[in-house]
């Protein structure tokens, strides 16, 4: 199965993996900047846009395997993968299954830790809310809280992305995130360079937790985006690109 994707630019490959209740359009502001010196691949996860759904339900490991298969189809390997939030969890599954496939991994507003009981409870409430009230009611309450500035012009765009996804797909991914395991052990042992990007005001990935996870690997760095919530590619696109490219340069 091949995913829907776009390829822009030329040079070392950077793969952009979007997060929960999003599509590849979330990267639109930063793709042209990254593509000046890189091959940028932004794709839609299974069940989103024109990407077919997984035949055996929603599973982050299978999402990772499908991304890898899609990239191999177009002749790409040894890529730098940037995963936003849930996309970072999928990037970690790539790291677990085939570290040699990755040139580096950036956890962009994401976490190596499994869900706490409180987080599981929150996701379960999300599922029940969507099933009772519908997806549009959920995005109206969920999306604005991801941004540091509640008047950010991109909020409506992200809500539209979410509303364009089938409700059962969103619920499927919420359940898949609940079911995922911790990646602490693999991150401690890996030789793949890791980059942690976090917003100074991120309501989902707290700064202390981001710093804590950044010291787990031997080869890692952390970048903190100022005046930024959970949507750095839209809130602080210039800072994001600068930090990503600095990390790429340091890879050699």
Number of C-alpha atoms within 10 A of each C-alpha: 13 16 23 17 19 11 16 16 17 14 12 17 22 27 22 25 29 25 24 17 26 27 22 21 16 22 20 13 15 16 24 14 17 20 19 13 14 19 20 26 22 24 26 23 28 25 20 23 21 14 16 15 17 15 9 7 14 21 18 22 19 18 21 23 17 18 26 19 16 18 19 13 11 9 8 18 16 14 21 24 28 26 23 29 22 25 27 26 28 30 30 28 22 24 22 17 13 12 18 15 18 17 19 25 25 26 27 29 28 23 26 21 15 17 18 10 10 9 13 17 13 14 18 15 12 18 22 13 14 18 14 10 10 14 24 16 13 18 21 17 11 13 20 18 17 19 23 21 15 12 10 12 11 17 22 15 14 22 21 17 19 23 20 16 17 15 17 14 18 23 21 16 22 20 17 16 20 18 14 17 13 15 17 16 13 17 24 15 12 16 15 20 20 25 23 23 25 29 27 18 20 22 16 17 19 18 16 9 12 22 17 9 18 24 14 18 20 15 17 20 16 19 20 20 22 16 15 23 25 27 25 28 20 22 23 18 19 15 16 22 18 13 17 19 15 11 20 17 8 8 11 5
